[in-house]
Amino acid sequence: MTGVEFGTAEDARLFSSERGNVIAASSYSRAWKQARELALVPDQVSSVLAFRPYDLRHAGVSQWLNSGVPAPEVAARAGHSVDVLLKIYAKCIDGQEQEMNDRIMQGLGEGTVARTDAVT
């Protein structure tokens, strides 16, 4: 791994070999394991969080959708069709029911919906 604390190499790689070269495919999982151990707390290291580099892609796409980025934009950024995106990621969208209800009511000219989960 590089001695650089943050950022990427000049060629945009996140990781390099001890000699600064491209990591061989056979060494990549070892480098990823070391990176996880440095970046995560022990409970996270023992979990499936970012277990494979590909997991970061799934987390990123899920975060974009949960942040309200429109599905066509997320699909374009992820290299998916909207159909494929929604088949894979629709189950990851969570916690937006009230906001969506409010948008629907505003679209109908009705204002906002009273929250049913509000603490009194």
C-alpha positions as CSV (number, residue, x, y, z in Angstrom):
1,M,0.0,0.0,0.0
2,T,1.1,3.6,-0.5
3,G,2.5,5.7,2.2
4,V,0.1,8.5,1.2
5,E,-2.5,9.1,4.0
6,F,-5.3,10.4,1.8
7,G,-6.0,10.7,-1.9
8,T,-5.0,8.8,-5.0
9,A,-1.8,8.2,-7.0
10,E,-1.1,10.3,-10.0
11,D,-2.8,7.6,-12.2
12,A,-5.9,7.8,-9.9
13,R,-5.3,4.4,-8.2
14,L,-6.3,4.1,-4.6
15,F,-3.8,1.3,-3.9
16,S,-0.4,0.3,-5.1
17,S,2.1,-2.3,-4.2
18,E,4.9,-1.7,-1.7
19,R,7.1,-0.6,-4.7
20,G,4.4,1.7,-6.1
21,N,3.3,-0.5,-8.9
22,V,-0.2,-1.8,-9.8
23,I,-1.3,-4.4,-7.4
24,A,-1.3,-7.9,-8.9
25,A,-4.8,-9.5,-9.0
26,S,-3.5,-12.2,-6.6
27,S,-2.6,-9.6,-4.0
28,Y,-5.7,-7.4,-4.3
29,S,-7.7,-9.2,-1.6
30,R,-4.9,-8.9,0.8
31,A,-4.6,-5.1,0.2
32,W,-8.4,-4.7,0.5
33,K,-8.4,-6.6,3.8
34,Q,-5.6,-4.4,5.1
35,A,-7.5,-1.2,4.0
36,R,-10.6,-2.4,5.8
37,E,-8.7,-3.0,9.0
38,L,-7.2,0.5,8.8
39,A,-10.5,2.2,7.9
40,L,-13.1,0.4,10.0
41,V,-13.6,-0.1,13.7
42,P,-13.2,-3.7,14.9
43,D,-16.9,-4.5,15.0
44,Q,-17.2,-3.3,11.4
45,V,-14.1,-5.3,10.3
46,S,-15.8,-8.5,11.6
47,S,-19.0,-7.6,9.7
48,V,-19.8,-7.8,6.0
49,L,-19.5,-4.1,5.6
50,A,-17.5,-3.3,2.5
51,F,-16.3,-7.0,2.6
52,R,-15.5,-6.7,-1.2
53,P,-14.7,-3.6,-3.2
54,Y,-17.8,-4.2,-5.2
55,D,-19.9,-3.6,-2.0
56,L,-18.9,0.0,-2.1
57,R,-20.7,0.4,-5.5
58,H,-23.9,-1.1,-4.0
59,A,-23.6,1.2,-1.0
60,G,-23.1,4.2,-3.2
61,V,-26.0,3.5,-5.5
62,S,-28.3,2.8,-2.4
63,Q,-27.1,6.1,-0.8
64,W,-27.9,8.1,-4.0
65,L,-31.4,6.6,-4.2
66,N,-32.0,7.2,-0.4
67,S,-30.8,10.8,-0.8
68,G,-33.6,11.4,-3.4
69,V,-31.5,11.4,-6.5
70,P,-34.0,10.6,-9.3
71,A,-33.7,7.0,-10.6
72,P,-32.8,7.9,-14.2
73,E,-29.8,9.9,-12.9
74,V,-28.7,7.1,-10.6
75,A,-29.1,4.6,-13.4
76,A,-27.0,6.7,-15.7
77,R,-24.2,7.2,-13.1
78,A,-24.3,3.4,-12.3
79,G,-24.3,2.3,-15.9
80,H,-27.7,0.6,-15.5
81,S,-31.0,1.0,-17.3
82,V,-33.7,2.3,-15.0
83,D,-35.5,-1.0,-15.2
84,V,-32.4,-2.9,-14.0
85,L,-31.7,-0.3,-11.3
86,L,-35.1,-0.6,-9.8
87,K,-35.2,-4.4,-10.0
88,I,-31.9,-4.5,-8.0
89,Y,-32.2,-1.5,-5.7
90,A,-35.9,-0.8,-5.1
91,K,-35.7,-2.8,-1.9
92,C,-32.9,-0.5,-0.6
93,I,-35.0,2.7,-0.7
94,D,-36.2,3.3,2.8
95,G,-37.4,6.1,5.1
96,Q,-38.9,8.4,2.5
97,E,-42.6,7.6,3.0
98,Q,-43.5,10.9,4.7
99,E,-41.6,13.0,2.2
100,M,-43.2,11.2,-0.7
101,N,-46.6,11.6,0.8
102,D,-46.0,15.4,1.2
103,R,-44.8,15.7,-2.4
104,I,-48.0,13.9,-3.6
105,M,-50.2,16.1,-1.5
106,Q,-48.4,19.3,-2.6
107,G,-48.8,18.1,-6.2
108,L,-52.5,17.8,-5.6
109,G,-52.6,21.3,-4.0
110,E,-53.4,19.8,-0.6
111,G,-50.4,20.9,1.5
112,T,-48.6,18.4,3.7
113,V,-49.9,15.2,5.4
114,A,-49.9,15.1,9.2
115,R,-47.1,12.8,10.5
116,T,-48.4,9.6,12.1
117,D,-45.0,8.9,13.8
118,A,-44.5,12.3,15.4
119,V,-43.6,12.2,19.1
120,T,-46.0,14.3,21.2
